[in-house]
Amino acid sequence: MKPAFVAGFGPIVKDTDASRAFWGEGLGIGLAEASPGYWTNDDLEGVKAFALWPLSQAAEACFGTEVWPSDLPEPQAWLELDVESAGDVAPATAEMAGRGYRILVDARLEPWGQTVSHLLSPEVILVGIVYTPWMHKTGE
């Protein structure tokens, strides 16, 4: 088997209202109720990278240590949402903080050129609000 692309990704939710608030209202992903309780967006552009990210590396990226803090649930998946420009990362992060979400990494420029912020979704997905220049057609 050789997959051509990631056809879909989404959290398995326990609290639909909390998840809709985070993904839809917070992160701006338009969601429509395709069937009772099943909210979807089939128009969001696809995944540019699929990777197995060790928890120790995720902890290092967020906290500067290879150990995930015991006071936070360990994420089971990661997802990065790329914004239009590097300058959009900080305002988007501030908006999520203003909605009451705990920011693990506030907007920062990484040595490899990506601008990143990280937070946990209600489903314990490590969500990045990022700008990845090489993944945009024109770069910045």
Order of alpha helices (4+ residues) and beta strands (2+ residues): alpha-beta-beta-alpha-beta-alpha-beta-beta-beta
